Amino acid sequence: MTQPASFGPTVIGVLRTARTAKADTPVQAHANLGEEGSVELDPAYAAGLEGLEGFTHAWLLTWLHEADPCPPTPEALRQRPFLRPDGEAMGVFAMRGPRRPSPIGLSLVEVVAVEGTRVRFRGVDVLDGTPLLDLKPFFPDADVPRGPVRAGWFDEVEVPEAATPASLRGRRP
């Protein structure tokens, strides 16, 4: 499969958080709603923030720049999830961890304030300096599935408040 010549993500900003170590960064935004971070948007994209203040939540699409590479080998494509450190390995596409072929992060955060080119949010699950690829408003009619939802193996685990890879190491599922 070949990539289009113009393919490549555009970095539109950077995230600022108090997190500097991968092992101590929460594994999911919803499990760390008390911690605040911010988006520092490139001023060239400032006009794109107009109207965002009317939303309570937004999706952050990020480039997980500190993630270990995941080559397309069967061994690398099967991993143990942070939330099941003693469980069986499974495919990366059935997980939400950072080690994947294209390390794109997806975080649903609470919008606290839009201040010029800065967006303050709650729900930190990324390292300080993480590149921002896009920011999209949360829209329940489009973002919440209708009908019953199955969450695979996630239905069998609990996500503790502020769970980090370091805090989950050795924990029994």
Secondary structure, 3 states (H helix, E strand, C coil): CCCCCCCCCCCCEEEECCCCCHHHCCCCHHHCCCCEEEEEECHHHHHHHCCHHHCCEEEEEEECCCCCCCCCCCCCCEECCCCCCCCCCEEHHHCCCCCCCCCEEEEEEEEEEEECCEEEEECCCCCCCCEEEEEEECCHHHHCCCCCCCCHHHHHCCCCCCCCHHHHCCCCC
